[in-house]
Amino acid sequence: MFQANQTSVTMFFFLGFSHYPKGEIIIFMLCLLMYLTTLLGNMILISITILDSRLHTPMYFFLSNLSCLDIWYTSSAFPPMLINFVSGENTISFLGCAAQMYFSLAMGSTECVLLSMMAYDRYVAICNPLRYPTIINKRALCIQMAALSWGLGFLNSLTETILAVQLPFCGKNLINHFVCEILAFVKLACTDISLSEITIMVGNVIFLFVPLLLVCISYIFILSTVLRIDSAEGRKKAFPTCSAHIMVVTVFYGTILFMYMKPKSKDAAFDKLIALFYGVVTPMLNPIIYSLRNTEVHGAMRKLTAILVLEERMRNLHL
């Protein structure tokens, strides 16, 4: 489906931040640092979730899926971008561009659905605490919810990517971006792109606004339940279970909505910086947000650190 012979263009060039050569160096260093931080933070979170049995709960199962998404999303786009910064070539093949679009869209769409699943988990935990073990705390149900999120995300991405790569490209091959962003990609086609634009718009409505609506509905019920709790101590215990998820949703959707709904800037560099923030900063912040003031994660990290220290000492003794 990604046949290059459907088009006369076999290679694309990224405009990136080439108009700001001094800024490119700063952006490269920041992106490299944030990408490595994203990998480290999310890998640590996945590791402690697997190794510590106390974290074998639905919430941390979904959180592990979120960390996998963030690693995959950033790795699909940013290593090639960093290589282009170093080499100065700023090129990508037609097939490479299609693959990058596909995985980026799939991860973004999946994360939208997964965040709504996590909101439902918090809704049941707070609004129906006595029934929570029977409703959510079933391994099969959690796997089905996660699989549905991944399946819908990949299906949406497949639909949009197929429509995009089947467009004819007659010669224009300069993408005004630093990655293969689908809107920048389809604008290079030498035909009417109305169908692709409508498909992208419908996909955005379904995978951005519908999950966001479900998240909002869940938290309306959660807030209503918390406010009915008589004791201040009970309310204090309820809010921390949702605070990290609320912060992640706010950062994730806030950045996306600002990027897609703000008035078009005359300076394309500003739009690219917003996209860069969404692509690198958001996945980097997720494990940090879930680690702050989370005693369970702190305890698991101390346990993991103690195990690693002990293993190192045993290794040194054998040497």
Secondary structure by P-SEA (a helix, b strand, c coil): ccccccccccbbbbccccccaaaaaaaaaaaaaaaaaaaaaaaaaaaaaaaccccccaaaaaaaaaaaaaaaaaaaccaaaaaaaaaccccccaaaaaaaaaaaaaaaaaaaaaaaaaaaaaaaacccccccccccccaaaaaaaaaaaaaaaaaaaaaaaaaaaacccccccccccccccaaaaaaaccccaaaaaaaaaaaaaaaccaaaaaaaaaaaaaaaaaaacccaaaaaaaaaacaaaaaaaaaaaaaaaaaccccccccaaaaaaaaaaaacccccaaaaaaacccaaaaaaaaaaaaaaaaaaaaaaaac
